[in-house]
Amino acid sequence: MQRLSKEPWGGGDLVSALDDVAEAVDASLGTGDGLLVEEVGITTQVGQGIARVRGLPTVRFEELIRFPGGLMGMAFTLAEDEVGVILLGDSERLSAGAEARRTGRVIDVPVGEELLGRVVNALGEPLDGRGPVHTWVRRPIERPAPPIINRVPVTEPLQTGLKAVDALIPIGRGQRELIVGDRQTGKTAVAIDTIINQRDTNVTCVYCAIGQRSDDTGRVIADLREAGAMDYTIVVAAPGEQPPGLQYVAPYSATTMAEFFMGGGGDALVIYDDLSQHAKAYRELSLLLRRPPGREAYPGDIFYIHSRMLERATHLRHDLGGGSLTALPIVQTEAQNISAYIPTNLISITDGQIYLNPDLLQKSILPAIDVGESVSRVGGKTQLPAYRAVAGDLRLQYAQFEELESFARFGTRLDEDTRSKLTRGRRVREALQQPQYSPIPVDEQIAVLLAASRGVFDDIDPDEVARAAHRVRGAAIEKLPDVCQRIREGEQLEQDELDQIETVARQAVYLEAGVSQVDADG
């Protein structure tokens, strides 16, 4: 007998409820005596994560199929004589001959503030042992992206707490910024630092782990709890030992959970770690379902599965709530091949990329962000005015330094101007470094970056720059509280205020180190 879902429906899901009723009526035939006829299929083949079913002639694409034992599947390949189903659970107990029944609905997941601080799987089921998720609202994982007319330009900054990103590769609320790099270069660390830095910004975060090892995901959760970030974070986990079907739907579920907060007028951040594993899971499913393979055996719609998901990240108009959804997808490269198939696809979809270079990691430059290869297509439009006063000169100095450093290795005699640029560049590079899980507030970042760009660190040993920068941060907070407040409020700094920061920075660097200002200036 065809039955409707008894799950309660929240605000905004009335249309879905009516569609459920309509599908139930369409799938049922009245017999005159109150009985209903239900479509029941027979499983003909079971594979690793997929099944083939005969006898469901009117099943719809991505409709949920129920198998014995509560196992669910998603109709994915609709052939003339059979249906290819992606299984959303363990298929060991499923065998050929088992019944398959239509449900008349698509995959939906719970959404709402009740999920904050929880660890759930791709279907929204809790994994943290804290009992069920008590929410009345459920929404489908596949939702159309907001039309262009409903969007506004990305102008509000999303501070990551990383000096190298906020100053040189700024990210805005509603932007899609790709994090790309080889294995073990710090991609997840950049994403987690960004989550930790949202502690006092009212940005809700969703971290989606796709195809990762369970112990790696556990360490991320432990780090978030230690930093107090789980209070505003949802973790969606689809580890590598789970069926590929759950790995495939996980990022869509995470996007739907984050969209709930955007629709309510809030700001949300979703991190996909990582989409290269997601693409591999989809390739595995497609090959098992005998879909035609394309380049590197990926199916022809591999671009579409990522683009339709990332296009849901945007900044809505004010009359629609003004909420935003920022996406930070992560993709792994091999041997620094940034032009590989999946990374190239994602670069073309997103609004820029943060590239982590393993060569910088080997030199103990952390975070190992390659400023020359990284870009933000939104640019300075999302930066606070104080950044614009220092970031332009800083990026130019750093770019000149990287170019000159490669030539200086040949041992050529260098003129005074070139040596000065190399000296400044080395100090700037040291100033941009910072330890993991230690995001820095905006006002402290500006003080350090201004000091680096104006040569405050030029006369000290590069190994001492980190300690000197720490003294600069403390001095700026203590001696210039009004200027720091103006920076945090996004106000434009006057020239005399910038000079005050430089003066305080020089005093913190030289006087506290026992060097007089006269000696420091030569």
C-alpha positions as CSV (number, residue, x, y, z in Angstrom):
1,M,0.0,0.0,0.0
2,Q,1.3,3.4,-0.9
3,R,1.8,5.5,2.2
4,L,2.8,9.1,2.9
5,S,5.7,10.1,5.0
6,K,4.6,10.9,8.6
7,E,7.5,13.2,9.2
8,P,6.4,16.7,10.2
9,W,6.9,19.5,7.7
10,G,8.3,22.8,8.6
11,G,8.0,26.2,7.1
12,G,8.8,26.4,3.4
13,D,8.1,22.7,2.8
14,L,4.4,22.8,2.1
15,V,5.0,22.5,-1.6
16,S,7.0,19.4,-1.0
17,A,4.3,17.9,1.1
18,L,1.7,18.5,-1.6
19,D,4.0,17.0,-4.2
20,D,4.3,13.9,-2.0
21,V,0.5,13.6,-1.9
22,A,0.3,14.1,-5.7
23,E,2.9,11.4,-6.3
24,A,1.1,9.0,-4.0
25,V,-2.2,9.6,-6.0
26,D,-0.4,9.2,-9.3
27,A,1.3,6.0,-8.2
28,S,-1.9,4.4,-6.9
29,L,-4.9,3.1,-8.6
30,G,-8.3,2.9,-6.9
31,T,-9.9,-0.6,-7.1
32,G,-13.4,0.5,-6.0
33,D,-13.2,-1.1,-2.6
34,G,-10.6,1.1,-1.0
35,L,-7.5,-0.9,-1.9
36,L,-4.5,0.6,-3.5
37,V,-2.1,-1.0,-6.0
38,E,1.6,-0.5,-5.3
39,E,4.6,-1.0,-7.6
40,V,7.0,-3.6,-6.4
41,G,10.2,-4.4,-8.2
42,I,12.6,-7.3,-8.0
43,T,16.3,-6.9,-7.4
44,T,18.2,-8.7,-10.2
45,Q,21.8,-7.8,-9.4
46,V,23.7,-6.4,-6.4
47,G,27.1,-4.9,-6.7
48,Q,29.5,-2.9,-4.5
49,G,27.2,0.1,-3.7
50,I,24.7,-0.4,-6.5
51,A,21.8,-2.6,-7.4
52,R,19.7,-3.3,-10.5
53,V,15.9,-3.6,-10.2
54,R,13.2,-4.7,-12.6
55,G,9.5,-3.9,-12.3
56,L,9.3,-0.2,-11.5
57,P,8.1,1.3,-14.8
58,T,7.0,4.7,-13.4
59,V,9.9,5.3,-10.9
60,R,11.4,8.8,-11.2
61,F,15.0,10.0,-11.3
62,E,16.6,10.2,-7.9
63,E,13.5,8.8,-6.2
64,L,14.1,6.8,-3.0
65,I,13.7,3.1,-3.3
66,R,13.1,1.0,-0.1
67,F,14.7,-2.5,0.2
68,P,14.2,-5.1,3.0
69,G,15.8,-4.3,6.3
70,G,15.4,-0.6,6.0
71,L,18.1,-0.2,3.3
72,M,17.4,2.8,1.0
73,G,18.6,3.4,-2.5
74,M,18.3,6.2,-5.0
75,A,17.1,5.6,-8.6
76,F,19.9,6.8,-10.8
77,T,19.9,5.1,-14.2
78,L,16.4,4.8,-15.8
79,A,16.7,2.2,-18.6
80,E,13.8,0.8,-20.5
81,D,13.7,-2.5,-18.8
82,E,15.5,-1.9,-15.5
83,V,16.5,0.7,-12.9
84,G,20.1,1.3,-11.7
85,V,20.0,2.2,-8.0
86,I,22.7,3.8,-5.9
87,L,22.6,2.1,-2.4
88,L,22.7,4.4,0.6
89,G,23.9,1.9,3.1
90,D,25.5,-1.5,3.6
91,S,24.5,-3.9,0.9
92,E,25.9,-7.1,2.4
93,R,22.5,-8.4,3.4
94,L,20.9,-7.5,0.1
95,S,20.7,-10.2,-2.5
96,A,19.1,-10.9,-5.8
97,G,15.4,-11.5,-5.6
98,A,14.7,-9.0,-2.8
99,E,11.7,-6.7,-3.2
100,A,12.2,-3.0,-4.0
101,R,9.4,-0.6,-3.3
102,R,8.9,3.0,-4.4
103,T,8.6,5.7,-1.7
104,G,7.4,8.6,-3.9
105,R,10.0,11.0,-2.5
106,V,13.6,12.1,-3.0
107,I,16.4,12.2,-0.4
108,D,15.9,14.9,2.3
109,V,17.8,15.7,5.4
110,P,17.0,17.5,8.6
111,V,18.0,21.2,8.8
112,G,17.9,23.8,11.5
113,E,19.8,25.1,14.5
114,E,19.3,21.8,16.3
115,L,22.1,20.4,14.2
116,L,24.7,22.8,15.5
117,G,27.4,21.0,17.4
118,R,26.3,17.6,16.0
119,V,28.2,15.1,13.8
120,V,25.8,13.4,11.3
121,N,26.2,11.2,8.3
122,A,25.2,12.0,4.7
123,L,21.5,11.3,5.5
124,G,21.5,13.5,8.6
125,E,21.5,10.6,11.0
126,P,23.6,11.3,14.2
127,L,27.0,9.7,14.6
128,D,28.1,11.3,17.9
129,G,26.1,9.2,20.2
130,R,24.0,12.1,21.6
131,G,20.6,10.8,20.5
132,P,18.4,11.8,17.7
133,V,18.3,15.2,16.1
134,H,15.1,16.9,17.2
135,T,14.1,19.1,14.2
136,W,10.8,19.5,12.4
137,V,12.2,20.7,9.2
138,R,13.5,18.5,6.4
139,R,14.6,19.6,2.9
140,P,15.7,17.8,-0.2
141,I,19.4,17.6,-0.8
142,E,19.0,18.6,-4.5
143,R,17.7,22.2,-4.8
144,P,18.0,24.7,-7.7
145,A,20.6,27.4,-7.4
146,P,19.2,30.9,-6.8
147,P,18.6,32.8,-10.1
148,I,21.0,35.6,-11.0
149,I,18.2,38.2,-10.3
150,N,18.1,37.1,-6.7
151,R,21.8,37.7,-6.1
152,V,23.9,40.8,-5.2
153,P,27.6,41.4,-5.7
154,V,30.0,39.9,-3.1
155,T,31.3,42.9,-1.0
156,E,31.3,41.7,2.6
157,P,34.6,40.1,3.8
158,L,34.8,36.6,5.3
159,Q,37.9,36.9,7.5
160,T,40.0,33.7,7.7
161,G,42.4,34.9,10.3
162,L,45.3,34.1,8.0
163,K,47.4,37.1,7.1
164,A,48.4,35.7,3.7
165,V,44.8,35.1,2.7
166,D,43.0,38.1,4.2
167,A,45.6,40.6,2.8
168,L,46.6,39.0,-0.5
169,I,43.8,36.6,-1.5
170,P,40.6,38.0,0.2
171,I,37.5,36.0,0.4
172,G,34.0,37.5,0.5
173,R,30.7,36.2,1.9
174,G,29.0,34.4,-0.9
175,Q,32.2,33.6,-2.8
176,R,33.4,30.2,-3.9
177,E,37.2,29.9,-3.3
178,L,39.0,26.7,-4.1
179,I,41.7,25.3,-1.9
180,V,44.1,23.2,-4.0
181,G,47.4,21.5,-3.3
182,D,49.1,18.1,-3.0
183,R,48.5,15.7,-0.2
184,Q,49.6,16.8,3.3
185,T,50.3,20.5,2.4
186,G,47.8,22.0,4.9
187,K,44.6,22.3,2.9
188,T,42.4,21.2,5.7
189,A,44.3,23.3,8.2
190,V,43.5,26.5,6.2
191,A,39.8,25.5,6.2
192,I,39.7,24.7,9.9
193,D,41.5,28.0,10.8
194,T,38.7,29.7,8.8
195,I,36.1,28.0,10.9
196,I,37.8,28.8,14.1
197,N,38.0,32.5,13.1
198,Q,34.2,32.7,12.8
199,R,33.7,32.5,16.5
200,D,32.4,36.0,17.0
201,T,31.1,36.7,13.5
202,N,27.7,35.0,13.5
203,V,28.7,32.8,10.6
204,T,27.4,29.2,10.8
205,C,29.8,26.6,9.5
206,V,29.3,23.2,7.9
207,Y,32.3,20.9,7.5
208,C,31.8,18.0,5.1
209,A,34.4,15.2,5.2
210,I,34.2,13.1,2.0
211,G,36.2,9.9,1.7
212,Q,38.5,10.8,4.5
213,R,39.8,8.3,7.1
214,S,37.7,8.2,10.2
215,D,40.6,9.0,12.5
216,D,41.5,12.1,10.4
217,T,37.9,13.3,10.7
218,G,37.9,12.6,14.4
219,R,41.0,14.7,14.9
220,V,39.3,17.6,13.1
221,I,36.3,17.3,15.3
222,A,38.5,17.3,18.4
223,D,40.4,20.4,17.2
224,L,37.1,22.2,16.6
225,R,35.8,21.2,20.1
226,E,39.0,22.4,21.7
227,A,38.8,25.7,20.0
228,G,35.1,26.1,20.9
229,A,34.1,26.1,17.3
230,M,31.6,23.2,17.4
231,D,29.0,25.5,19.0
232,Y,28.4,27.0,15.6
233,T,29.5,24.1,13.3
234,I,27.8,21.1,11.8
235,V,30.0,18.1,10.7
236,V,28.8,15.9,7.9
237,A,31.0,12.8,7.8
238,A,31.1,10.3,4.9
239,P,34.4,8.4,5.6
240,G,36.1,6.3,3.0
241,E,34.9,3.0,4.5
242,Q,31.3,3.9,3.8
243,P,29.5,3.0,0.6
244,P,30.2,5.3,-2.4
245,G,26.6,6.3,-2.5
246,L,26.8,8.1,0.9
247,Q,30.1,9.8,-0.2
248,Y,28.3,11.0,-3.3
249,V,25.3,12.6,-1.6
250,A,27.2,14.0,1.4
251,P,28.2,17.4,-0.1
252,Y,24.7,18.0,-1.3
253,S,23.3,17.3,2.2
254,A,25.9,19.6,3.7
255,T,24.9,22.3,1.2
256,T,21.2,22.0,2.1
257,M,22.0,22.3,5.8
258,A,24.0,25.4,5.2
259,E,21.3,26.9,2.8
260,F,18.8,26.8,5.7
261,F,20.8,29.5,7.5
262,M,21.3,31.5,4.3
263,G,17.5,31.4,3.7
264,G,16.9,32.8,7.2
265,G,19.0,35.9,6.5
266,G,22.2,34.6,8.1
267,D,25.7,33.9,6.8
268,A,26.9,30.3,6.3
269,L,30.2,28.7,5.3
270,V,30.4,25.2,3.9
271,I,33.7,23.3,3.4
272,Y,33.9,20.3,1.1
273,D,36.9,18.1,2.1
274,D,37.5,17.1,-0.5
275,L,35.9,17.0,-4.0
276,S,38.5,14.9,-5.6
277,Q,37.3,12.0,-3.4
278,H,33.8,12.9,-4.3
279,A,34.6,12.7,-8.0
280,K,36.2,9.3,-7.5
281,A,33.1,8.0,-5.6
282,Y,30.9,9.2,-8.5
283,R,33.2,7.6,-11.1
284,E,33.0,4.3,-9.2
285,L,29.2,4.4,-9.1
286,S,29.1,5.4,-12.8
287,L,31.3,2.6,-13.9
288,L,29.4,0.0,-11.8
289,L,26.2,1.2,-13.4
290,R,27.9,0.9,-16.8
291,R,27.6,4.5,-17.8
292,P,29.9,5.5,-20.7
293,P,33.3,6.6,-19.4
294,G,35.1,9.8,-20.6
295,R,38.4,11.4,-19.8
296,E,40.3,9.5,-17.1
297,A,37.2,7.2,-16.9
298,Y,35.1,9.9,-15.4
299,P,31.5,10.1,-16.7
300,G,30.6,12.9,-19.0
301,D,28.6,14.9,-16.4
302,I,31.4,15.1,-13.9
303,F,31.6,18.8,-14.4
304,Y,27.9,19.2,-13.8
305,I,27.7,17.4,-10.4
306,H,30.1,20.0,-9.0
307,S,28.8,23.1,-10.8
308,R,25.2,22.6,-9.8
309,M,26.3,22.3,-6.2
310,L,28.8,25.2,-6.0
311,E,26.4,27.5,-7.8
312,R,24.1,27.3,-4.8
313,A,26.7,29.5,-2.9
314,T,25.8,33.1,-3.3
315,H,24.8,36.4,-1.5
316,L,21.1,37.0,-1.7
317,R,19.3,40.3,-2.2
318,H,18.3,42.2,1.0
319,D,14.6,41.8,0.3
320,L,15.2,38.1,0.3
321,G,16.9,38.2,3.7
322,G,20.4,39.2,2.6
323,G,21.9,35.9,3.7
324,S,25.0,34.4,2.1
325,L,26.5,31.0,1.6
326,T,30.3,30.8,1.1
327,A,31.9,27.7,-0.3
328,L,35.4,26.5,0.3
329,P,35.9,23.4,-1.8
330,I,39.1,21.4,-1.4
331,V,40.7,19.4,-4.2
332,Q,43.9,17.3,-4.1
333,T,46.5,17.4,-6.8
334,E,49.3,15.0,-7.6
335,A,52.9,16.1,-8.2
336,Q,51.7,19.8,-8.3
337,N,49.7,19.1,-11.4
338,I,47.2,21.9,-11.0
339,S,46.1,21.5,-14.7
340,A,44.7,18.0,-14.1
341,Y,41.1,17.2,-15.0
342,I,39.2,17.6,-11.8
343,P,41.2,20.6,-10.5
344,T,40.8,22.4,-13.8
345,N,37.1,21.8,-13.7
346,L,36.8,23.2,-10.2
347,I,39.0,26.2,-11.0
348,S,36.7,27.1,-13.9
349,I,33.7,26.9,-11.5
350,T,35.0,28.8,-8.6
351,D,35.9,32.5,-8.1
352,G,39.6,31.9,-7.4
353,Q,41.9,29.4,-5.7
354,I,44.3,29.2,-2.8
355,Y,47.3,27.1,-3.9
356,L,49.4,25.4,-1.3
357,N,52.9,24.5,-2.6
358,P,54.7,21.5,-1.2
359,D,58.1,23.2,-2.0
360,L,57.2,26.0,0.5
361,L,56.2,23.3,3.0
362,Q,59.6,21.7,2.8
363,K,61.1,25.1,3.6
364,S,59.0,25.3,6.7
365,I,57.0,28.2,5.3
366,L,53.5,27.8,7.0
367,P,50.9,28.2,5.8
368,A,52.5,27.0,2.5
369,I,50.4,29.4,0.4
370,D,51.9,30.2,-3.0
371,V,50.8,33.8,-3.4
372,G,51.9,33.9,-7.1
373,E,49.7,30.9,-8.1
374,S,46.8,32.0,-5.9
375,V,44.1,34.4,-6.9
376,S,40.7,35.8,-5.7
377,R,38.6,37.0,-8.6
378,V,36.5,39.1,-6.2
379,G,39.7,40.9,-5.1
380,G,39.8,44.0,-3.0
381,K,36.1,44.6,-3.2
382,T,35.6,42.4,-0.2
383,Q,38.5,43.8,1.9
384,L,38.2,46.2,4.7
385,P,39.5,49.7,3.8
386,A,42.5,49.3,6.2
387,Y,43.7,46.3,4.1
388,R,43.7,48.3,0.9
389,A,46.1,50.8,2.5
390,V,48.7,48.1,2.9
391,A,47.9,45.1,0.8
392,G,48.7,46.7,-2.6
393,D,52.3,47.6,-1.7
394,L,52.7,44.3,0.2
395,R,51.7,42.1,-2.8
396,L,53.9,44.1,-5.2
397,Q,56.9,43.8,-2.8
398,Y,56.4,40.1,-2.4
399,A,56.0,39.5,-6.1
400,Q,59.2,41.4,-6.9
401,F,61.0,39.5,-4.1
402,E,59.9,36.1,-5.5
403,E,61.1,37.0,-9.0
404,L,64.4,38.4,-7.8
405,E,65.1,35.5,-5.4
406,S,65.1,33.0,-8.3
407,F,67.8,35.1,-10.1
408,A,69.8,35.7,-7.0
409,R,70.6,32.0,-6.7
410,F,72.9,32.2,-9.6
411,G,75.4,34.3,-7.5
412,T,75.2,37.4,-9.7
413,R,76.5,40.6,-8.2
414,L,73.5,42.5,-7.0
415,D,73.1,46.3,-6.7
416,E,72.0,48.0,-3.6
417,D,68.3,48.3,-4.7
418,T,68.1,44.6,-5.5
419,R,69.6,43.6,-2.1
420,S,67.2,45.9,-0.4
421,K,64.2,44.3,-2.1
422,L,65.5,40.8,-1.2
423,T,65.9,41.9,2.4
424,R,62.4,43.3,2.6
425,G,60.9,40.3,0.8
426,R,62.4,37.8,3.2
427,R,61.0,39.7,6.2
428,V,57.6,40.0,4.5
429,R,57.6,36.2,3.9
430,E,58.4,35.6,7.6
431,A,55.7,38.1,8.7
432,L,53.1,36.2,6.7
433,Q,53.7,33.0,8.5
434,Q,51.7,31.9,11.4
435,P,51.1,28.6,13.4
436,Q,48.2,26.3,12.8
437,Y,44.9,26.9,14.6
438,S,46.0,30.5,15.6
439,P,43.9,32.9,13.6
440,I,44.7,36.6,14.1
441,P,42.2,39.4,14.5
442,V,41.9,42.0,11.8
443,D,43.5,44.9,13.7
444,E,46.5,42.9,14.7
445,Q,47.0,41.7,11.1
446,I,47.0,45.3,9.9
447,A,49.6,46.3,12.4
448,V,52.0,43.5,11.4
449,L,51.4,43.9,7.6
450,L,52.0,47.6,7.8
451,A,55.2,47.1,9.7
452,A,56.4,44.6,7.2
453,S,55.5,46.7,4.1
454,R,57.2,49.8,5.6
455,G,60.5,48.0,6.5
456,V,60.1,47.9,10.2
457,F,61.6,44.4,10.3
458,D,64.4,45.0,7.7
459,D,67.1,45.5,10.3
460,I,66.4,42.4,12.4
461,D,67.3,38.8,11.7
462,P,64.6,36.9,9.8
463,D,64.4,34.3,12.5
464,E,63.4,37.1,14.9
465,V,60.5,38.4,12.8
466,A,57.9,36.1,14.3
467,R,58.7,37.3,17.9
468,A,58.9,40.9,16.7
469,A,55.5,40.6,15.0
470,H,54.0,39.3,18.2
471,R,55.3,42.4,20.1
472,V,53.8,44.6,17.4
473,R,50.4,43.0,17.8
474,G,50.5,43.5,21.5
475,A,51.7,47.1,21.3
476,A,49.0,48.1,18.7
477,I,46.2,46.8,21.0
478,E,47.7,48.5,24.1
479,K,48.7,51.8,22.7
480,L,46.3,52.4,19.8
481,P,42.9,51.1,21.0
482,D,40.9,53.7,19.1
483,V,42.7,53.0,15.8
484,C,42.2,49.2,16.3
485,Q,38.5,49.9,16.9
486,R,38.2,51.8,13.6
487,I,39.9,49.0,11.8
488,R,37.5,46.4,13.2
489,E,34.5,48.7,12.2
490,G,35.7,48.9,8.6
491,E,36.5,52.6,8.6
492,Q,39.1,54.1,6.3
493,L,42.3,55.0,8.2
494,E,43.9,58.4,7.7
495,Q,47.6,58.8,6.9
496,D,48.4,60.0,10.4
497,E,46.9,56.9,11.8
498,L,49.0,54.7,9.6
499,D,52.0,56.6,10.7
500,Q,51.0,56.1,14.3
501,I,50.9,52.3,13.7
502,E,54.3,52.4,12.1
503,T,55.8,54.4,15.0
504,V,54.3,52.1,17.6
505,A,55.6,49.1,15.6
506,R,59.1,50.5,15.5
507,Q,59.1,51.1,19.2
508,A,57.9,47.6,19.9
509,V,60.5,46.0,17.6
510,Y,63.6,48.0,18.5
511,L,63.1,49.6,21.9
512,E,61.8,46.4,23.6
513,A,64.8,44.6,22.0
514,G,67.2,47.0,23.6
515,V,68.0,48.9,20.4
516,S,67.7,52.7,20.3
517,Q,65.6,54.3,17.5
518,V,68.7,56.2,16.4
519,D,70.6,52.9,15.9
520,A,67.7,51.3,14.2
521,D,67.5,54.1,11.6
522,G,71.2,53.9,11.0
